[in-house]
Amino acid sequence: MGFIPEQQIEELKSRIDIVDIISEYVDLKRAGSSFKGLCPFHNEKTPSFMVNREKNNFHCFGCHEGGDAISFIMKMENLEYIDAIKFIAEKLGFSLEETEYSKEKVSRSNKLYEINSKAARFYFKELLTNQIPQNYLNERGLNKNILNKYFLGYANHNNDLYKYLKKEGFQEQDMLDLGLIGEKNGNYYDKFRDRLIFPILNNKNKVIGFGGRTLNNNNNIKYLNSPESDIFIKGKNVYGVNVIKRNKQEKIILVEGYMDVISLYNYGIDYALASLGTALTEEQAKLILRYSKEVYIAYDGDTAGIKATLRAIEIFKNLDVQLKILEFPNGMDPDEFIKLKGREAFDDMMKKASNVIDYKLKKLYESSENQINFIKEITQFLASIRGNVVRDLYIDKSAKFIGVTTESLRNDVDIIIKKNNQREEFRKSQNFNNNKKGYINPTVKTHTVQKTENENKKNLLQREIIMYSMIDKYCYDELREFKNFLENDNFIKIYKKIEEHFEKNLIIEHILNMETFNDLGLDIEYNNLIKNIEHAKLDSILLELKHRVEVFKLQTRLGEIKEELKEKRGDRELLLEYTNLLQKLT
């Protein structure tokens, strides 16, 4: 019997904004820290129906109905629990995978949580009894309260964690999977050594991973982070969420690193979150917005930080958020700035924070080669804004900045919107049989030829995933979801090297010099790609590649079902799956 794993349900719950869900049924008005409206479960003229985003619940003081978002949907749509879960998942675009019940899988996740919890406590005790990390914290002026709030720890230069966990009865493979230990020539060693440890907790207060800052000036790897695991996906979590969720937050400051969060807290700012060193994802953005709709992006002031800020704007631009940007001088990060200038200067910077369009205009203008390119880029950005009111405000500001009339700029934006809509309609109407793009029409070829054709197309798609994943960390993060799409042993081997490259900050040559890489001719393809890539179009290129992979997967499954139906004519489940897949492709 199929079931939805509890881990998936918990992940779905973490993404639910109860106000967004209920506001589709009830006209809600803010009332202090909550929202108020007329109860949908009984007739009333005076609002007594309250929704609390922080507590993720609703309650009617008239009829006493109450619960969370799931129970609300169960009542409104007259659904069973699992059907309500599926209803909300579809609304949020969240993919649920029903699987055969596996006590072993649930048990393994719990075991991994237990190992991480034990490791965090071990590191914490090490910090309390070791002078090296205490001296470091004292030198930085960090108060003792921070240790308990963020559960900081210390990893010494020995292999004490491995010995401790082994003594506790845990298996080496689990420790390896969590990135706590490494293995060389049959010997195991601690991965985190001579480092200040930052445990990463999710919004359920479970330790899912670790970050470690070196305390050894001779170590050129400043930060070391846990790899992704069954319980830790970087793009779906943020650092510090376990702290900010305890308090009501009017606003949130989004920073890049652990020390930025810690340093701001040290100065009394307890509403900072860090995006775990990855390019911000939509999942992270939605998680952040569960705690506040007012967000200040405070990434580093260097070139990389500016690029990361512009990418974050792209993620937030069509979400329900009041977004502001902090611009630190001389390439400083929040940690450096607040230590040098103090809390008052930081507060003043927040008051002077740039709005999205002002920041976007300034940075695009500074980076564009000429006026024409600048206008093209800003027009494309304006056309991508879905909200008409916000778009009109941005158009008005942009027109004044550029020095053109609002009407002429709006006309250009409308033309792009129309073209984008036509392109989307055209894409939906296609039969996806364009060989160059990797699409297939299962009705054209025989089964044998079709299979060969599929293999060739999958091979091409795998090569593209490898190539684009190598460009930079942003591309790598964007395409990481397709890691399991790679089936060719050589591609898997190369991808592992790409993972090492970005996780350990290794030089790109350790991939380029691989014999397998060169034998497959990937060195030539990569050099051509680097020479000809248009970075301004990178996001759309990645989006199109993702789309082609998804279409290929859907079309492949369609072909499989057609073959299965030859043996199981009239099979209701197969026919239903076939119909659903066709709908996704049209």
C-alpha positions as CSV (number, residue, x, y, z in Angstrom):
1,M,0.0,0.0,0.0
2,G,1.4,3.4,-0.9
3,F,1.9,6.2,1.6
4,I,3.3,9.7,1.9
5,P,6.4,9.6,4.1
6,E,6.1,11.7,7.3
7,Q,9.3,13.6,6.3
8,Q,7.6,14.9,3.1
9,I,4.5,15.9,5.1
10,E,6.6,17.8,7.6
11,E,8.5,19.5,4.8
12,L,5.2,20.5,3.2
13,K,4.0,21.9,6.5
14,S,7.2,23.9,6.8
15,R,6.3,25.7,3.5
16,I,2.7,26.4,4.3
17,D,1.7,30.0,5.0
18,I,-1.6,29.6,6.8
19,V,-2.6,33.2,6.0
20,D,-2.1,32.6,2.3
21,I,-4.1,29.4,2.4
22,I,-7.0,30.8,4.4
23,S,-7.1,34.2,2.6
24,E,-8.3,32.4,-0.5
25,Y,-11.5,31.7,1.4
26,V,-11.8,34.5,3.9
27,D,-11.2,38.2,3.6
28,L,-8.5,38.7,6.3
29,K,-7.5,42.0,7.9
30,R,-4.5,42.5,10.1
31,A,-5.3,42.7,13.8
32,G,-2.1,43.3,15.7
33,S,0.2,40.3,15.2
34,S,-2.8,38.2,13.9
35,F,-5.4,38.4,11.1
36,K,-9.1,38.7,11.5
37,G,-12.1,37.9,9.3
38,L,-15.7,36.6,9.1
39,C,-15.8,32.9,10.1
40,P,-16.6,30.6,7.1
41,F,-18.0,28.0,9.4
42,H,-21.0,30.0,10.8
43,N,-22.9,33.1,10.0
44,E,-21.7,36.2,11.7
45,K,-21.6,40.0,11.1
46,T,-18.8,40.9,13.5
47,P,-15.4,39.2,12.7
48,S,-14.4,36.6,15.4
49,F,-12.3,34.4,13.2
50,M,-8.6,34.8,14.0
51,V,-5.5,33.5,12.1
52,N,-2.1,33.5,13.6
53,R,0.8,33.1,11.1
54,E,3.5,32.6,13.8
55,K,1.6,29.8,15.6
56,N,0.3,28.5,12.2
57,N,-3.3,28.1,13.5
58,F,-6.8,29.6,13.3
59,H,-9.5,29.9,15.9
60,C,-13.1,31.2,15.9
61,F,-14.3,32.7,19.1
62,G,-17.9,32.4,17.9
63,C,-18.2,28.7,17.0
64,H,-14.9,27.6,18.5
65,E,-13.7,25.9,15.3
66,G,-9.9,25.8,15.2
67,G,-6.8,24.0,13.9
68,D,-4.0,24.4,11.4
69,A,-4.0,24.9,7.6
70,I,-4.6,21.2,6.9
71,S,-7.6,20.9,9.2
72,F,-9.0,24.1,7.6
73,I,-8.8,22.6,4.1
74,M,-10.3,19.4,5.4
75,K,-13.3,21.3,6.7
76,M,-13.7,23.7,3.7
77,E,-13.2,21.1,1.0
78,N,-14.7,18.2,2.9
79,L,-11.5,16.1,2.4
80,E,-9.8,13.4,4.4
81,Y,-6.4,14.2,5.9
82,I,-4.2,12.7,3.1
83,D,-6.4,14.3,0.4
84,A,-6.1,17.6,2.2
85,I,-2.3,17.1,2.2
86,K,-2.4,16.4,-1.6
87,F,-4.7,19.4,-2.2
88,I,-2.3,21.9,-0.5
89,A,0.7,20.3,-2.1
90,E,-0.8,20.8,-5.6
91,K,-1.7,24.4,-4.7
92,L,1.9,25.1,-3.6
93,G,3.5,23.2,-6.5
94,F,5.0,20.8,-4.0
95,S,5.8,17.3,-5.4
96,L,4.6,14.5,-3.2
97,E,5.9,11.0,-3.8
98,E,3.9,8.1,-2.5
99,T,6.1,5.1,-1.7
100,E,5.8,1.8,-0.1
101,Y,5.8,2.0,3.6
102,S,9.3,1.6,4.9
103,K,10.0,1.5,8.6
104,E,13.7,1.2,7.8
105,K,13.7,4.5,6.0
106,V,12.0,6.3,8.8
107,S,14.3,4.6,11.3
108,R,17.4,5.7,9.3
109,S,16.3,9.3,9.3
110,N,15.8,9.2,13.0
111,K,19.2,7.6,13.4
112,L,20.9,10.4,11.4
113,Y,19.2,13.0,13.5
114,E,20.4,11.2,16.6
115,I,24.0,11.1,15.4
116,N,24.0,14.8,14.5
117,S,22.5,15.6,17.9
118,K,25.2,13.6,19.7
119,A,27.8,15.3,17.6
120,A,26.5,18.7,18.4
121,R,26.5,18.0,22.1
122,F,30.0,16.6,21.9
123,Y,31.3,19.8,20.0
124,F,29.5,22.0,22.6
125,K,31.2,20.3,25.5
126,E,34.6,20.6,23.7
127,L,34.1,24.3,23.4
128,L,33.3,24.7,27.1
129,T,36.5,22.8,28.1
130,N,39.0,24.1,25.6
131,Q,40.7,27.4,25.8
132,I,41.5,27.8,22.0
133,P,37.9,28.5,20.9
134,Q,37.1,30.5,24.0
135,N,40.1,32.8,23.2
136,Y,38.8,33.2,19.7
137,L,35.3,34.1,20.9
138,N,36.7,36.5,23.5
139,E,38.9,38.2,20.8
140,R,35.8,38.8,18.7
141,G,33.9,40.1,21.7
142,L,31.2,37.5,21.5
143,N,29.1,37.1,24.7
144,K,28.4,33.8,26.4
145,N,24.7,33.9,25.7
146,I,25.5,33.2,22.0
147,L,26.9,29.8,22.9
148,N,23.6,28.6,24.2
149,K,21.4,30.4,21.6
150,Y,23.2,29.0,18.6
151,F,24.7,25.9,20.3
152,L,28.2,26.7,19.1
153,G,30.9,24.0,19.5
154,Y,34.5,23.2,18.8
155,A,36.2,20.4,16.9
156,N,39.7,19.7,18.2
157,H,42.6,18.5,15.9
158,N,42.3,14.9,17.0
159,N,39.8,12.2,15.9
160,D,37.8,12.4,19.1
161,L,34.4,12.7,17.6
162,Y,34.8,9.5,15.6
163,K,36.0,7.6,18.7
164,Y,33.0,9.0,20.7
165,L,30.4,8.1,18.1
166,K,31.9,4.7,17.6
167,K,31.8,4.1,21.3
168,E,28.1,5.1,21.2
169,G,27.5,2.3,18.8
170,F,27.0,4.3,15.6
171,Q,28.1,2.9,12.2
172,E,30.9,4.4,10.1
173,Q,28.7,4.6,6.9
174,D,26.1,6.8,8.7
175,M,28.9,9.1,9.9
176,L,30.4,9.2,6.4
177,D,27.0,10.0,4.9
178,L,26.6,12.9,7.3
179,G,30.1,14.2,6.5
180,L,31.3,14.0,10.1
181,I,34.2,11.7,9.2
182,G,36.3,10.8,6.2
183,E,38.1,7.6,5.2
184,K,41.5,7.0,3.7
185,N,43.2,3.7,3.2
186,G,40.7,2.0,5.6
187,N,41.3,4.5,8.4
188,Y,38.7,6.9,9.6
189,Y,39.2,10.5,10.7
190,D,37.2,13.5,11.8
191,K,36.3,15.9,8.9
192,F,35.9,18.9,11.2
193,R,39.2,19.6,12.9
194,D,40.5,22.7,14.8
195,R,37.3,24.5,13.8
196,L,34.6,26.5,15.5
197,I,31.4,24.6,14.9
198,F,28.0,26.0,13.8
199,P,25.3,23.4,14.2
200,I,22.5,23.9,11.6
201,L,19.1,23.3,13.0
202,N,15.8,23.2,11.1
203,N,12.6,24.8,12.2
204,K,11.8,21.7,14.2
205,N,14.9,22.2,16.3
206,K,16.6,19.1,14.8
207,V,20.3,19.3,13.9
208,I,20.6,18.6,10.2
209,G,24.2,19.6,9.5
210,F,27.2,21.6,10.5
211,G,29.4,24.5,9.4
212,G,33.0,24.8,10.6
213,R,35.3,27.9,10.6
214,T,39.0,27.1,10.8
215,L,40.9,28.5,13.8
216,N,44.2,27.6,12.2
217,N,45.6,30.5,10.1
218,N,47.6,28.0,8.0
219,N,44.4,26.3,6.8
220,N,43.4,27.8,3.4
221,I,39.9,26.3,3.6
222,K,38.2,28.9,5.8
223,Y,34.8,27.2,6.0
224,L,33.9,23.6,5.8
225,N,30.3,22.5,5.5
226,S,28.3,19.3,5.8
227,P,27.4,17.7,2.5
228,E,23.8,17.2,1.6
229,S,22.2,14.0,3.1
230,D,18.9,12.4,3.6
231,I,18.1,14.9,6.3
232,F,19.9,18.0,5.0
233,I,19.2,19.8,1.7
234,K,20.9,23.2,1.7
235,G,18.5,24.8,-0.7
236,K,15.5,24.1,1.6
237,N,17.0,25.4,4.9
238,V,18.5,28.6,6.3
239,Y,20.8,29.1,9.3
240,G,19.3,30.6,12.4
241,V,15.7,29.7,11.8
242,N,15.5,27.8,15.1
243,V,16.4,31.1,16.9
244,I,14.2,33.6,15.1
245,K,11.1,31.4,15.2
246,R,11.0,31.7,19.0
247,N,10.3,35.4,18.8
248,K,7.8,37.6,16.9
249,Q,9.6,39.2,14.0
250,E,8.7,42.5,12.4
251,K,11.6,42.1,9.9
252,I,14.3,39.7,8.9
253,I,17.9,40.4,7.7
254,L,19.2,37.9,5.2
255,V,23.0,37.5,5.3
256,E,25.5,35.1,3.7
257,G,27.4,33.5,6.5
258,Y,27.2,32.0,10.0
259,M,29.4,34.7,11.5
260,D,27.2,37.4,10.1
261,V,24.3,36.0,12.0
262,I,26.3,35.5,15.2
263,S,27.9,39.0,15.0
264,L,24.5,40.7,14.5
265,Y,23.0,38.8,17.4
266,N,26.0,39.9,19.5
267,Y,24.9,43.5,18.9
268,G,21.3,42.8,19.8
269,I,19.9,42.0,16.3
270,D,18.2,38.7,16.8
271,Y,16.4,38.5,13.4
272,A,19.1,37.5,11.0
273,L,19.2,34.4,8.8
274,A,21.9,33.0,6.5
275,S,21.3,31.2,3.2
276,L,24.0,28.6,3.9
277,G,26.4,29.8,1.3
278,T,24.2,28.8,-1.7
279,A,22.5,30.9,-4.3
280,L,19.1,31.7,-2.6
281,T,16.3,29.3,-3.7
282,E,12.6,29.9,-3.9
283,E,12.1,27.2,-1.1
284,Q,14.4,29.2,1.2
285,A,12.6,32.5,0.3
286,K,9.2,31.0,1.2
287,L,10.6,29.6,4.4
288,I,11.9,33.1,5.4
289,L,8.6,34.7,4.5
290,R,6.8,32.4,7.0
291,Y,8.4,34.5,9.8
292,S,8.2,38.0,8.3
293,K,7.1,39.7,5.1
294,E,9.7,42.5,5.5
295,V,13.1,41.3,4.4
296,Y,16.4,43.2,4.2
297,I,19.1,41.6,2.0
298,A,22.5,42.2,3.7
299,Y,24.9,40.2,1.5
300,D,28.6,41.1,1.3
301,G,29.5,44.3,-0.4
302,D,32.0,42.7,-2.8
303,T,31.3,41.7,-6.4
304,A,30.2,38.2,-5.5
305,G,27.8,39.7,-2.9
306,I,26.3,42.1,-5.4
307,K,25.7,39.2,-7.9
308,A,24.1,37.2,-5.1
309,T,21.9,40.1,-4.2
310,L,20.7,40.5,-7.8
311,R,19.9,36.8,-7.9
312,A,18.0,37.0,-4.6
313,I,15.9,39.9,-6.0
314,E,14.9,37.6,-8.9
315,I,13.7,35.0,-6.4
316,F,11.8,37.4,-4.3
317,K,10.4,39.6,-7.0
318,N,7.0,37.9,-7.4
319,L,6.5,36.9,-3.8
320,D,4.5,38.8,-1.2
321,V,7.4,40.7,0.4
322,Q,8.6,44.2,1.3
323,L,12.2,43.9,0.1
324,K,15.0,46.3,1.0
325,I,18.8,46.1,0.2
326,L,21.7,47.1,2.5
327,E,24.8,48.3,0.6
328,F,28.0,47.9,2.6
329,P,31.0,50.2,1.7
330,N,34.4,49.0,0.6
331,G,33.3,45.4,0.0
332,M,32.6,44.8,3.7
333,D,30.3,42.1,5.1
334,P,27.8,42.7,7.9
335,D,30.1,41.2,10.5
336,E,33.0,43.6,9.5
337,F,30.7,46.6,9.3
338,I,28.9,46.3,12.6
339,K,32.2,45.6,14.5
340,L,33.9,48.6,12.9
341,K,31.0,51.1,12.9
342,G,28.7,49.8,15.7
343,R,25.0,49.2,16.1
344,E,23.9,52.8,15.6
345,A,25.6,53.0,12.2
346,F,24.0,49.6,11.2
347,D,20.5,50.8,12.3
348,D,21.1,54.0,10.3
349,M,22.0,51.9,7.2
350,M,18.8,49.9,7.6
351,K,16.8,53.2,7.6
352,K,18.5,54.2,4.4
353,A,18.2,50.8,2.7
354,S,17.5,50.8,-1.0
355,N,14.3,49.5,-2.5
356,V,14.4,46.9,-5.1
357,I,14.1,49.0,-8.3
358,D,16.5,51.7,-7.2
359,Y,19.2,49.0,-6.4
360,K,18.5,47.1,-9.6
361,L,18.7,50.3,-11.8
362,K,21.9,51.4,-10.2
363,K,23.7,48.0,-10.4
364,L,22.5,47.3,-14.0
365,Y,23.6,50.7,-15.1
366,E,27.0,50.2,-13.5
367,S,27.5,46.8,-15.1
368,S,26.1,47.4,-18.6
369,E,28.4,48.0,-21.5
370,N,26.2,50.7,-23.0
371,Q,22.8,52.4,-22.7
372,I,21.1,50.0,-25.1
373,N,22.1,46.9,-23.2
374,F,21.0,48.6,-19.9
375,I,17.6,49.4,-21.3
376,K,17.1,45.9,-22.6
377,E,18.0,44.3,-19.3
378,I,15.8,46.6,-17.2
379,T,12.9,46.2,-19.6
380,Q,13.2,42.4,-19.4
381,F,13.2,42.7,-15.6
382,L,10.1,44.9,-15.6
383,A,8.3,42.5,-17.9
384,S,9.0,39.6,-15.5
385,I,7.1,41.3,-12.7
386,R,3.7,39.7,-12.4
387,G,1.9,42.2,-10.2
388,N,0.5,45.1,-12.3
389,V,0.6,47.7,-9.5
390,V,4.2,46.9,-8.6
391,R,5.2,46.8,-12.2
392,D,3.7,50.2,-12.9
393,L,5.5,51.7,-9.9
394,Y,8.8,50.2,-11.2
395,I,8.1,51.4,-14.7
396,D,7.6,54.9,-13.5
397,K,10.8,55.0,-11.5
398,S,12.8,53.3,-14.3
399,A,11.5,55.8,-16.9
400,K,12.7,58.7,-14.8
401,F,16.1,57.1,-14.2
402,I,16.6,56.4,-17.9
403,G,15.2,59.7,-19.1
404,V,12.3,58.5,-21.2
405,T,8.5,58.9,-20.9
406,T,6.6,56.4,-18.7
407,E,4.3,55.6,-21.6
408,S,7.1,54.7,-24.0
409,L,8.8,52.4,-21.5
410,R,5.4,50.8,-20.6
411,N,4.8,50.1,-24.3
412,D,8.2,48.3,-24.6
413,V,7.4,46.3,-21.5
414,D,4.0,45.3,-22.8
415,I,5.5,44.1,-26.1
416,I,7.9,41.8,-24.2
417,I,5.1,40.5,-22.0
418,K,3.0,39.8,-25.1
419,K,5.9,37.9,-26.7
420,N,6.6,36.0,-23.6
421,N,2.9,34.9,-23.4
422,Q,2.9,33.9,-27.0
423,R,6.0,31.9,-26.6
424,E,4.5,30.1,-23.6
425,E,1.3,29.3,-25.5
426,F,3.3,28.1,-28.4
427,R,5.4,25.8,-26.2
428,K,2.3,24.4,-24.6
429,S,0.8,23.7,-28.0
430,Q,3.8,21.8,-29.3
431,N,4.0,18.0,-29.5
432,F,7.6,18.2,-28.2
433,N,9.1,16.2,-31.1
434,N,12.1,18.5,-31.7
435,N,15.1,16.2,-31.8
436,K,17.6,19.0,-31.3
437,K,16.0,19.9,-28.0
438,G,15.8,16.4,-26.8
439,Y,12.0,16.1,-27.1
440,I,10.5,12.9,-28.5
441,N,7.3,11.8,-30.2
442,P,6.6,8.2,-29.1
443,T,4.3,7.6,-32.0
444,V,6.8,8.1,-34.8
445,K,9.5,5.4,-34.3
446,T,9.5,1.7,-33.6
447,H,10.3,0.6,-30.1
448,T,13.9,-0.4,-31.0
449,V,14.7,2.8,-32.8
450,Q,12.8,4.8,-30.1
451,K,15.0,3.3,-27.4
452,T,18.2,4.2,-29.2
453,E,16.9,7.7,-29.9
454,N,16.0,8.1,-26.2
455,E,19.5,6.9,-25.1
456,N,21.2,9.4,-27.5
457,K,19.0,12.3,-26.2
458,K,19.6,11.4,-22.6
459,N,23.3,11.2,-23.3
460,L,23.2,14.8,-24.7
461,L,21.2,16.0,-21.7
462,Q,23.6,14.5,-19.3
463,R,26.5,16.2,-21.1
464,E,24.7,19.5,-20.8
465,I,24.1,19.1,-17.1
466,I,27.8,18.3,-16.6
467,M,28.9,21.3,-18.7
468,Y,26.6,23.9,-17.2
469,S,27.2,22.6,-13.6
470,M,30.9,23.5,-14.0
471,I,30.3,27.2,-14.9
472,D,30.0,28.5,-11.4
473,K,28.5,27.7,-8.0
474,Y,25.2,29.3,-9.0
475,C,24.8,27.0,-12.0
476,Y,25.9,24.0,-9.9
477,D,23.2,24.7,-7.3
478,E,20.5,25.3,-9.9
479,L,21.1,22.0,-11.6
480,R,21.9,19.9,-8.5
481,E,18.3,18.5,-8.5
482,F,19.2,16.5,-11.6
483,K,22.1,14.7,-10.0
484,N,20.2,11.5,-10.1
485,F,19.3,11.9,-13.7
486,L,23.0,11.0,-14.5
487,E,23.2,7.3,-15.2
488,N,26.3,7.0,-17.3
489,D,29.2,5.8,-15.0
490,N,31.6,8.3,-16.5
491,F,29.3,11.2,-16.0
492,I,28.6,10.2,-12.4
493,K,32.4,10.0,-11.8
494,I,32.9,13.5,-13.3
495,Y,29.9,14.9,-11.4
496,K,31.5,13.7,-8.1
497,K,34.6,15.7,-9.0
498,I,32.4,18.7,-9.7
499,E,30.8,18.3,-6.2
500,E,34.3,18.2,-4.7
501,H,35.2,21.3,-6.7
502,F,32.5,23.4,-5.2
503,E,32.2,21.8,-1.7
504,K,36.0,22.0,-1.1
505,N,36.8,25.1,-3.2
506,L,39.3,23.1,-5.4
507,I,40.7,24.5,-8.6
508,I,38.8,23.6,-11.8
509,E,41.9,21.9,-13.3
510,H,41.3,18.8,-11.2
511,I,38.2,18.2,-13.4
512,L,39.7,19.4,-16.7
513,N,42.7,17.1,-16.3
514,M,40.6,13.9,-15.7
515,E,41.3,11.3,-18.4
516,T,37.6,10.4,-18.6
517,F,36.7,14.0,-19.1
518,N,39.1,14.4,-22.0
519,D,38.3,11.0,-23.5
520,L,34.6,12.0,-23.8
521,G,35.6,15.2,-25.6
522,L,34.1,17.3,-22.8
523,D,37.2,19.4,-22.5
524,I,36.6,20.9,-26.0
525,E,32.9,21.4,-25.3
526,Y,33.6,23.1,-22.0
527,N,36.1,25.5,-23.6
528,N,33.7,26.4,-26.3
529,L,30.9,27.0,-23.8
530,I,33.1,29.2,-21.6
531,K,34.1,31.3,-24.6
532,N,30.6,31.8,-26.0
533,I,28.3,31.8,-23.0
534,E,26.2,34.9,-22.6
535,H,26.0,35.3,-18.8
536,A,23.1,37.7,-19.0
537,K,21.0,34.9,-20.5
538,L,22.3,32.2,-18.1
539,D,19.1,32.0,-16.0
540,S,16.9,31.5,-19.1
541,I,19.4,28.9,-20.5
542,L,19.3,26.9,-17.2
543,L,15.5,27.2,-17.1
544,E,15.2,25.9,-20.6
545,L,17.6,23.0,-19.9
546,K,15.6,22.0,-16.8
547,H,12.4,22.1,-18.9
548,R,14.0,19.8,-21.5
549,V,15.1,17.3,-18.8
550,E,11.6,17.3,-17.3
551,V,9.9,16.8,-20.7
552,F,12.3,14.0,-21.5
553,K,11.5,12.3,-18.2
554,L,7.7,12.6,-18.9
555,Q,8.0,11.4,-22.4
556,T,10.1,8.5,-21.4
557,R,7.5,7.4,-18.9
558,L,4.8,7.8,-21.5
559,G,6.7,5.4,-23.7
560,E,7.1,2.9,-20.8
561,I,3.4,3.0,-20.0
562,K,2.4,2.4,-23.7
563,E,4.6,-0.7,-23.6
564,E,3.1,-1.8,-20.3
565,L,-0.5,-1.3,-21.7
566,K,0.2,-3.9,-24.4
567,E,0.5,-6.5,-21.6
568,K,-2.1,-4.9,-19.3
569,R,-4.9,-3.7,-21.6
570,G,-7.4,-1.5,-19.9
571,D,-5.4,-1.2,-16.7
572,R,-7.1,1.7,-14.9
573,E,-4.1,3.0,-12.9
574,L,-1.8,3.0,-16.0
575,L,-4.4,4.8,-18.1
576,L,-4.9,7.4,-15.4
577,E,-1.2,7.9,-15.1
578,Y,-0.9,8.2,-18.9
579,T,-3.7,10.8,-19.0
580,N,-2.1,12.8,-16.2
581,L,1.3,12.8,-18.0
582,L,-0.3,14.0,-21.2
583,Q,-2.0,16.8,-19.4
584,K,1.4,18.0,-18.0
585,L,2.8,18.1,-21.6
586,T,-0.1,20.1,-23.1
